[in-house]
């Protein structure tokens, strides 16, 4: 009978995994990391994340909201 070995990274939370990537990759790779993460997500997954980020930072979600939040010219 063979025992299954769990790879170390599967025991880490997402923050530890991210730290590992940041510690072991080049600056060039890190500059594209966000694009790579977004590319790996479905539209639905990204929309949930987008809504969370914009809500938590009180940011407009689109140009219409951005325009509504812009100060009126004096």
Protein Blocks (a to p, Z undefined) as FASTA:
>chain_A
ZZddddfklmpcfklmmmmmmmmccfklmmmmmmmmmmmpcfklmmmmmmmmmmmnopaf
bfklmmmmpccdZZ
